[in-house]
Amino acid sequence: MEGSYVVNCSLDNGLESFVQQVTLAPDEARTLTFNRTPIYVGQYTISVGGLSQVFSVTATVEGMWRIPYRVVDGEITMDVAIAGMTPVIRTVEFPPTTFTMYVSKEMTNGSRQVVIDHDSFISEPVIIENIIRGIDMELLFTLREDATGQLYVGNGAGDVDVFSVDYDGSIETQFGDGIKDSLGSELMFSPSEGQSVTLGQTYIVPMEVYSTTGNSSNTVIAVDRNINGSTLECRGMPFAENGKMAPYVGTGATIVSTGSSLDRSFSGFRVDFQFMTVMEIEPVE
């Protein structure tokens, strides 16, 4: 039957409301659009009927190029040790992921500031099979905060290698091997979270991660852990020289990271994690 319906779009629990009425013929569908331009930075809850979602409003980034990226290849490696059990290593393909990178137009001491907007980092979950006694884990990597760092594009290029050692849960990180890396190299602090679902329960594992286009390695030194002495290491690839906006800006690269998180409780088990991520990225045209 033909009928009319009043659609109410509410902002922040009724602080503002926007109403449209729609009349539909039998089997007809129509999309309604509500336009609102917030003037303040912050988070806004938008509700329509029984559905709601939180949206973040950020300030315009001045003096920076905005470059959409996607992950086109890569992998995630997990070294997992449950108390009293033999560690297992699982590697899966890095899932489809997109994000927005900002690169400063101004160069200072041979480098440009780089920011990855954490709200723009959208990744699909992956399934890691047989993580615990035949039990699969659904894992989702997210950025907890914006990733920030430097892209070295001129004289004074940086040393971007990262070597971390986890001494029984206390991580010490050394930056650089004393050799300047190629132009187009990048080093970023990327505060991340691993959101895992195991046996129907969700667990959050915070990870203080440094991402680099150079060498990255992590070693666990914990004499009472099955993961003691384990090392994961990998190497990235600098951004290509033929940048579309400026040399080394807006081109592809391979970004890598390693890390660990010890003594986490999962479904009654004490679990130690060590991880490695490799992301081959390219700009979205």
N, C-alpha and C positions, 0 to 999 in steps of 0.2 A: 504493500500500500504506500502511496505517497504520504510523506509526513515531514514535519518541521522539528528541528532540535536546536536548542540554545547551547552553544559551546562556550564555556567559561575558562579562560586562561588566567591563572592566579600567580602573582609574583610574591614570594616570601610570605606564604600563609595569609594571603588576602591584603597585604600592604598595598598592592595595586591589582586591579582586575581588568581584563579585556574581554569583551563579549562579542560574539558573532552568532547570527542565526542562519541556519542552512536548511533549505528545503530540498528533499531528495525524491526522485521518482523511484519506483520499484527497481531494486538491484543496482541503483546508481551509487557510485562512490565519488567523493570529492575531497581535495586537500585544501584545508584552510591555513592561512599564513598570518601569524601575529608578529608585528615588527615592534621592537623596543630597543632603544640605544641607551644603555646605562651611562651615567656620567661619573660613577665612582668605581674604583678598582675594588674587587672583592668577589665573593661567591654568592650566587643567587639561586634560590630554589624555585623552579618553574613547575606548576601543577596544572594538569588538564584532566578533569574527571578524577579517576582513581590512580592516575599515573603521575609520577614526579621524577625530576632529575635535577642535579646540582650542576650549574655552569659557572666557570671561572671567567672573570673579566680582568684582563691585564692591560697595563699601560702600553701605549704605542712605543715601540723601541726606536729611538732616534739614533741616527748615525750608524746604523747597522744594516747589512744586507740580510734579508729573510730568505732562507733556502729550504724548501721541502725536500726531505730525503726518504729513502726506503731501503730496507735490507733486502738484498738480492741473493745473498748466499751466506753461509756461515754455520756454526754449530755451537751447541752448549754441551759441556762435559761436566758430569757430577761424579765426584769420588765420595762415597757415602759409607760411613762406618757406624754400625750400631754396637753398643757396649757388649763385648763378649762374642762378637761375630766377625767373620772375615769381611774386609771392605769390598765394595763392589764399585766398578766404574761403568758409567753409562754415558753414551754420546748420542745426541739427537740433533737433527737439523734445526738451525735457528728459524723460528716461525716467521711468517709474514709480519712485518713491522714498519710503521711509518713514524716520522717525527719531524720537527721543525728546528733547524739550526740557524742561529744568528751569528754573523761575523762582522766585527767592527770595520768600518771603512778607514778608520785612522790606524796607522801602523806606528807602534812605539817600540824602540829598541829591537827592531827586526821581527816583531810579532803582532798579531791581531787578537783581540779578545774574542772568545768563542762561547756561546751559550746554547744549550739545548733545552727548550721549553718542556718541563716535565709533564705538563698537561697534554702536550702534543704527542707524547711517546705512547703509541697505541700498538700493542703486540697481542698476538693470539697465544693462548696457552698451549703447552706441549705435554705429551704423555711420556713419562719415563717409566718403562716397564720393569717389573721385578725389582723394585727399589728396596722392598722389605719382604723377604720370604714369600715371593710370588705376588706381592701386592704392588699395584701400579700407583704412580703419583702424577697428579695433574699439577703442572708448574707454570706460573706466570711471572715473568720479570717485568718490573715497573721502575720508574724513576720516582724516588720519594721527594726529591727537590730538583730544581734546575741543575743541570750539569754545567760546570763552568771551567774554563781553561784558556790555553793559548795555542794559536796556530802560528808556527814559525815560518815566515815567508821572506826574510831578508837577512842582511848582515846581522850576526849575533844569534844565528839559529841555535835552538835549544837542544839539550840532551834529555830525551823523553823516555828513556828506559825506566821501568819500575820493577823493583825487586822487594817482595815482602816476605817476612817470616812471622809465623804465628807461634809464639811461645806460650803454649797452653792457654790460648784464648786472648793473649795480649799481642797485638799485631804491631810490628815495627817495619817501617817502609823506607827503603833507600831509593832515591831518585838519581838516575844517571849512572853511566859506567865510565864517565870521564871522556867520552868521545862524542863530539857534536854530531847530531843526526842530520839527515838530508833535509833540504828545504821542503816545505809541505808537511813536516812532521807536526803532530798535535799531541798535547797532554791535557787531560781533563779530570777533575774530581767529579765522580758520578755516583752520588748517594742513591743506592738502589734498595729494592726489597724483592725478595722471592716469596710469592704467595703460593703456597702449596696446599693441595687438597688430598688427604690420605684417609681412607676408611670413613669418608663422609665428613671429616673434620678439617677445618681450615687453619693453617699455621702461617705466621708471618716471620720471615727471617730477614732482619736488616743487614745490609752489606755496605761497608764503607769501601767503595771501589774506586780505583784510578784506572781510567781508560787511556790507551795510548796507541799510536801508529807504529811504535817501536817494539822493543822486547818487553815482555811481562812474565813474571814468574812468582809463584807462591810456594813456600815450604812450611810444613807443619812440624814443629818440634814439641812433642808432648809424650813423655816416656810412658805414661799409663794409658795411652790411647792406641787403638789398632791402626789409626791413620798416621802414627808417628813416623816421621821421615819422608812422607809422601810429598812429591813436588809436581806441580803442573806448570808448564811453560809454553809460550807461543810467541809469534812475532806478527806484527801488523804490516801495513804498507802505507807510505805517506800519500797525501793528496797529490793528484797529477798536476803537472806544471801548467797545462793549457787551460787555466781558469777562465770562466766566461765573464766574471765581473772584475777580477784582478788575478794575477798569478796565484795559483793554488787555491783559489776561492771558487766554490761551486763545481768541484769535480769529485770523482770517486776516490775512495780510500778503503782500507781495511783497519778497523778499530778492534783492539783486543783488550781483555782484562782477565785477571785472576784474583782469587781471594779464598777465604775460608771463614767458617762460623762453627765454633765448637760448643759442645754440651747443650744442645737443644733438645727439648722434650717433645716427642711425637708419639701419640697413642700409647703412652706409658713407657716408651723406650727413650734412652739417652742416645742422641744421634750427633755425630760430627760430620760436617760438610766441608768439602773443598770443591771449588768450581772454576771453570774457565769458559769464557765466551769469545767467539770470533764473529765479527759482523763485517761483511763486505757490503759497503753502502754505495749508492749512486743517487744523484739528484733526480727529482721527479720533474720531467719536462712540463 
